[in-house]
């Protein structure tokens, strides 16, 4: 049975760990690329800690979860400065930050009151959030509270030693990191440094879904002369079931290239992860073609991933797939939908 919510004692330990971090102020000598790991004694998962705030704009510690979180961070570091917000939302991590009071929600402030804590001033109020791909930042679950607590407590140890010895975090090679590793000795957790090699994670497999009956129906349809444009993207509206974690859905948008007419605009929820959304694309496209009543002569896409998925259908339904640097009709339709929902 899943734990419902963190206990007050768990929250208190987490707040104490972050308050200790504020006293140390590691952002005065650490940059966000001074990465090190902390192994969770409960799950063995390694959280990779990044200290933010050297420029004074956002005082925070992020803990990137596992190899997937770590390498999503490095990929983000290589992106241009004007990356969309979805790029940050796509990195699996926990974040502990210091905010102005008005940034916190009533739930955050009520918890601080229950703990008997007081804060005053700008960038003084602790806030904790969980980031999962496909979802909006949300409150921590019990295991996340404990995972973040271990990371913050060990971050204080590493930060102070790094201040005295900047060579502490110099990597042996590009895939090795200093990791704080726990061990039980007479019922007590003892921590030690260990160099751990962390290779990039294997690409997440995509299981393609299909509706065989709909596919057979579309195979029998006549082929027209029209060209379609298709794209899958995050649609920036917030959807939340009662009490659940809110998310921004992906939209599979299909338009007729010449007229710009919208043939389909399916909103897809990341219930089982983003791989499930991508895997549903061929089936969703087949349903849209069934409603259209003809097979296209050509389908144009931008991304390689979408090209590969649509190519699976192209062989079955005898149409061409092309990658295009720009899909003008689809861009216009997308902006029209965004304006409608804004």
C-alpha positions as CSV (number, residue, x, y, z in Angstrom):
1,X,0.0,0.0,0.0
2,X,1.5,3.4,-1.0
3,X,2.2,6.0,1.6
4,X,-0.4,8.8,1.5
5,X,1.7,11.8,2.6
6,X,4.9,12.6,4.4
7,X,4.9,12.7,8.2
8,X,5.6,16.0,10.1
9,X,8.8,14.4,11.4
10,X,9.9,13.7,7.8
11,X,9.1,17.2,6.7
12,X,10.9,18.7,9.8
13,X,14.1,16.8,8.9
14,X,13.9,18.0,5.3
15,X,13.4,21.6,6.3
16,X,16.3,21.4,8.8
17,X,18.6,20.1,6.0
18,X,17.7,22.9,3.7
19,X,18.0,25.5,6.4
20,X,21.5,24.1,7.1
21,X,22.2,24.5,3.4
22,X,21.2,28.2,3.5
23,X,23.6,28.7,6.4
24,X,26.5,27.2,4.4
25,X,25.5,29.0,1.2
26,X,27.4,26.6,-1.2
27,X,26.3,28.7,-4.2
28,X,29.0,31.2,-3.2
29,X,31.7,28.8,-4.5
30,X,29.9,26.0,-6.4
31,X,28.4,26.2,-9.9
32,X,25.5,24.0,-11.1
33,X,27.9,21.8,-13.1
34,X,29.8,20.8,-9.9
35,X,27.8,17.5,-9.9
36,X,28.1,14.7,-7.3
37,X,25.9,11.8,-6.3
38,X,24.2,10.6,-3.1
39,X,22.9,7.0,-3.0
40,X,19.6,6.6,-1.3
41,X,19.9,4.0,1.5
42,X,16.3,2.9,1.0
43,X,16.2,2.4,-2.7
44,X,19.9,2.5,-3.8
45,X,18.9,5.1,-6.4
46,X,21.6,7.7,-6.9
47,X,20.5,11.3,-6.9
48,X,22.9,13.7,-8.6
49,X,23.1,17.1,-6.8
50,X,23.5,20.4,-8.6
51,X,23.8,23.7,-6.6
52,X,22.3,26.8,-8.2
53,X,22.5,30.4,-7.3
54,X,26.0,31.7,-7.9
55,X,24.5,34.7,-9.8
56,X,22.0,35.2,-6.9
57,X,18.9,34.8,-9.1
58,X,17.7,31.4,-8.0
59,X,19.0,29.8,-4.8
60,X,18.3,26.1,-5.1
61,X,19.6,22.6,-5.1
62,X,18.3,20.1,-7.7
63,X,18.6,16.4,-7.3
64,X,18.5,14.6,-10.7
65,X,17.2,11.1,-10.4
66,X,19.4,8.3,-11.7
67,X,21.3,8.2,-15.0
68,X,18.2,9.4,-16.8
69,X,18.0,12.6,-14.7
70,X,21.8,13.2,-14.8
71,X,22.0,12.9,-18.6
72,X,18.9,15.0,-19.1
73,X,20.7,17.7,-17.1
74,X,23.8,17.6,-19.3
75,X,21.6,17.7,-22.4
76,X,19.9,20.8,-21.0
77,X,23.2,22.4,-20.4
78,X,24.0,22.2,-24.1
79,X,20.8,23.8,-25.2
80,X,20.6,27.4,-26.3
81,X,19.5,30.1,-23.7
82,X,16.0,30.4,-25.1
83,X,14.9,26.8,-24.5
84,X,11.1,26.3,-23.8
85,X,9.9,25.6,-20.3
86,X,9.0,22.0,-21.3
87,X,12.8,21.2,-21.4
88,X,13.0,21.8,-17.6
89,X,9.8,19.9,-17.0
90,X,11.2,16.9,-18.9
91,X,14.1,16.4,-16.5
92,X,13.2,13.9,-13.7
93,X,14.4,15.7,-10.5
94,X,13.5,17.1,-7.1
95,X,14.2,20.7,-6.3
96,X,14.6,22.5,-3.0
97,X,14.7,26.3,-3.4
98,X,14.4,29.6,-1.5
99,X,11.6,31.8,-2.8
100,X,9.7,34.9,-1.9
101,X,6.7,34.3,0.3
102,X,4.1,35.0,-2.4
103,X,5.6,32.2,-4.6
104,X,4.6,29.6,-2.1
105,X,1.1,28.1,-2.1
106,X,-1.3,28.0,0.9
107,X,-0.3,24.4,1.3
108,X,3.4,25.3,1.6
109,X,2.7,28.1,4.1
110,X,0.4,25.9,6.2
111,X,3.1,23.2,6.5
112,X,5.6,25.8,7.6
113,X,3.2,27.0,10.2
114,X,2.5,23.4,11.5
115,X,6.3,22.9,11.9
116,X,6.6,26.1,13.9
117,X,9.1,27.7,11.5
118,X,9.4,31.3,10.7
119,X,11.0,33.0,7.7
120,X,11.3,36.6,6.6
121,X,12.5,38.5,3.5
122,X,13.2,37.8,-0.1
123,X,14.5,34.4,-1.2
124,X,14.1,33.1,2.4
125,X,11.1,30.8,2.1
126,X,11.9,27.1,1.5
127,X,9.9,25.4,-1.2
128,X,10.1,21.8,-2.4
129,X,8.9,20.4,-5.8
130,X,9.0,17.2,-7.7
131,X,9.5,17.2,-11.5
132,X,8.4,14.3,-13.7
133,X,8.4,14.2,-17.5
134,X,5.0,15.1,-18.9
135,X,3.8,16.6,-15.6
136,X,3.9,20.0,-13.9
137,X,6.0,20.5,-10.7
138,X,4.1,19.1,-7.8
139,X,4.3,18.5,-4.0
140,X,6.7,15.8,-2.8
141,X,5.6,12.2,-2.0
142,X,7.0,10.5,1.2
143,X,9.8,8.7,-0.6
144,X,10.8,11.8,-2.4
145,X,10.9,13.7,0.9
146,X,13.3,11.2,2.3
147,X,15.4,10.9,-0.9
148,X,15.8,14.7,-1.0
149,X,16.7,14.8,2.7
150,X,19.5,12.3,2.3
151,X,20.8,14.3,-0.7
152,X,20.7,17.7,1.2
153,X,22.4,16.3,4.3
154,X,25.2,14.9,2.3
155,X,25.4,18.0,0.1
156,X,26.4,20.0,3.1
157,X,29.3,17.6,3.7
158,X,30.5,17.6,0.1
159,X,30.1,21.4,-0.3
160,X,32.3,22.3,2.7
161,X,35.0,19.9,1.6
162,X,34.8,21.1,-2.0
163,X,35.4,24.7,-0.7
164,X,38.7,23.6,0.8
165,X,39.6,21.2,-2.0
166,X,38.2,22.1,-5.5
167,X,39.9,18.9,-6.8
168,X,37.4,16.8,-4.8
169,X,34.9,16.7,-7.7
170,X,37.4,16.4,-10.6
171,X,36.2,13.4,-12.6
172,X,38.4,10.4,-13.4
173,X,36.7,10.3,-16.8
174,X,33.6,11.7,-18.4
175,X,31.3,9.0,-16.9
176,X,32.6,8.8,-13.3
177,X,31.3,10.8,-10.4
178,X,32.0,11.2,-6.7
179,X,29.0,9.5,-4.9
180,X,28.3,9.5,-1.2
181,X,27.5,5.9,-0.4
182,X,25.8,4.7,2.8
183,X,26.5,1.5,4.8
184,X,24.9,0.2,8.0
185,X,27.2,-0.2,11.0
186,X,25.5,-1.4,14.2
187,X,22.2,0.2,13.2
188,X,23.8,3.5,12.2
189,X,24.2,4.9,8.7
190,X,27.8,5.8,7.9
191,X,28.7,7.6,4.6
192,X,31.8,7.4,2.5
193,X,33.1,8.7,-0.9
194,X,33.1,6.3,-3.8
195,X,33.9,6.9,-7.5
196,X,31.0,5.5,-9.5
197,X,30.9,5.1,-13.2
198,X,27.5,6.2,-14.6
199,X,27.1,5.5,-18.3
200,X,24.3,7.1,-20.3
201,X,21.0,5.2,-20.0
202,X,19.8,3.0,-22.8
203,X,17.1,4.7,-24.9
204,X,13.7,4.1,-23.6
205,X,11.9,1.5,-25.7
206,X,8.7,2.4,-27.5
207,X,5.9,-0.2,-27.8
208,X,3.9,0.7,-30.8
209,X,0.1,0.4,-30.3
210,X,-2.3,-0.4,-33.2
211,X,-6.0,-1.0,-33.8
212,X,-5.8,-3.8,-36.4
213,X,-9.5,-3.4,-37.4
214,X,-9.0,0.3,-38.1
215,X,-5.8,-0.4,-40.0
216,X,-7.5,-2.9,-42.3
217,X,-10.3,-0.4,-42.9
218,X,-7.9,2.4,-43.9
219,X,-6.0,0.0,-46.2
220,X,-9.2,-0.4,-48.3
221,X,-9.7,3.4,-48.6
222,X,-8.9,5.1,-51.9
223,X,-5.7,7.2,-52.1
224,X,-6.1,10.9,-52.7
225,X,-3.7,13.5,-54.0
226,X,-3.5,15.4,-50.7
227,X,-0.5,16.0,-48.5
228,X,-0.8,16.0,-44.7
229,X,1.4,17.7,-42.1
230,X,1.7,16.1,-38.6
231,X,3.4,17.0,-35.4
232,X,3.4,15.8,-31.8
233,X,4.2,18.5,-29.2
234,X,3.4,19.7,-25.6
235,X,0.3,21.7,-25.6
236,X,0.6,24.4,-22.9
237,X,-2.7,24.0,-21.0
238,X,-3.0,22.6,-17.5
239,X,-5.1,19.6,-16.8
240,X,-5.7,18.2,-13.4
241,X,-8.0,15.5,-12.0
242,X,-9.1,16.1,-8.5
243,X,-6.2,15.6,-6.1
244,X,-3.9,14.3,-8.8
245,X,-0.7,15.7,-10.2
246,X,-1.4,18.2,-12.9
247,X,0.0,17.8,-16.4
248,X,0.4,19.5,-19.8
249,X,-0.9,17.1,-22.5
250,X,0.8,16.3,-25.7
251,X,-1.1,17.1,-28.9
252,X,-1.0,15.1,-32.1
253,X,-2.0,17.6,-34.7
254,X,-2.7,16.7,-38.3
255,X,-3.6,19.3,-41.0
256,X,-4.1,19.2,-44.8
257,X,-1.1,21.0,-46.2
258,X,-2.7,23.1,-49.0
259,X,-5.8,24.2,-47.2
260,X,-4.5,24.2,-43.6
261,X,-7.7,22.4,-42.6
262,X,-7.3,20.7,-39.2
263,X,-8.0,17.0,-39.6
264,X,-7.3,15.9,-36.1
265,X,-6.1,17.3,-32.8
266,X,-5.8,14.6,-30.1
267,X,-4.8,15.5,-26.6
268,X,-2.7,12.7,-25.0
269,X,-2.0,12.2,-21.3
270,X,1.3,10.8,-20.1
271,X,-0.2,8.2,-17.7
272,X,2.5,5.6,-18.2
273,X,5.2,7.9,-19.4
274,X,6.2,9.7,-22.6
275,X,7.1,6.5,-24.4
276,X,3.4,5.5,-24.2
277,X,2.4,8.7,-25.9
278,X,4.9,8.2,-28.7
279,X,3.9,4.6,-29.1
280,X,0.2,5.6,-29.6
281,X,1.0,7.9,-32.5
282,X,0.5,5.3,-35.3
283,X,-2.8,4.1,-33.9
284,X,-4.0,7.7,-33.4
285,X,-3.0,8.6,-37.0
286,X,-4.9,5.5,-38.4
287,X,-8.0,6.7,-36.6
288,X,-7.7,10.1,-38.1
289,X,-7.2,8.7,-41.6
290,X,-10.3,6.5,-41.0
291,X,-12.3,9.6,-40.3
292,X,-10.8,11.4,-43.3
293,X,-12.0,8.6,-45.6
294,X,-9.0,8.6,-47.9
295,X,-5.3,7.7,-47.7
296,X,-2.9,10.6,-48.2
297,X,-0.3,10.7,-51.0
298,X,2.3,12.1,-48.6
299,X,2.8,13.0,-44.9
300,X,5.3,15.6,-43.8
301,X,6.8,15.7,-40.3
302,X,9.7,17.6,-38.6
303,X,11.2,15.3,-35.9
304,X,13.1,12.2,-36.7
305,X,11.2,10.2,-34.0
306,X,7.9,11.1,-35.5
307,X,9.3,10.2,-39.0
308,X,10.3,6.8,-37.8
309,X,6.8,6.1,-36.3
310,X,4.9,7.4,-39.3
311,X,7.2,5.4,-41.6
312,X,5.8,2.2,-40.0
313,X,2.4,3.2,-41.4
314,X,3.7,4.4,-44.7
315,X,4.8,0.9,-45.6
316,X,1.4,-0.5,-44.7
317,X,-0.7,2.2,-46.3
318,X,1.4,3.0,-49.3
319,X,2.2,6.7,-48.8
320,X,5.4,8.7,-48.6
321,X,6.8,10.3,-45.5
322,X,9.1,13.3,-45.7
323,X,11.0,15.3,-43.1
324,X,10.6,19.1,-43.6
325,X,12.4,21.9,-41.8
326,X,9.2,23.8,-41.5
327,X,5.5,22.9,-41.6
328,X,3.8,26.2,-42.4
329,X,0.2,25.1,-42.4
330,X,0.7,23.2,-39.2
331,X,2.4,26.1,-37.5
332,X,-0.5,28.3,-38.4
333,X,-3.0,25.8,-37.1
334,X,-1.0,25.4,-33.9
335,X,-1.0,29.1,-33.2
336,X,-4.7,29.3,-33.9
337,X,-5.3,26.6,-31.3
338,X,-3.1,28.2,-28.8
339,X,-4.9,31.5,-29.2
340,X,-8.2,29.8,-28.8
341,X,-7.2,28.2,-25.4
342,X,-5.3,31.3,-24.1
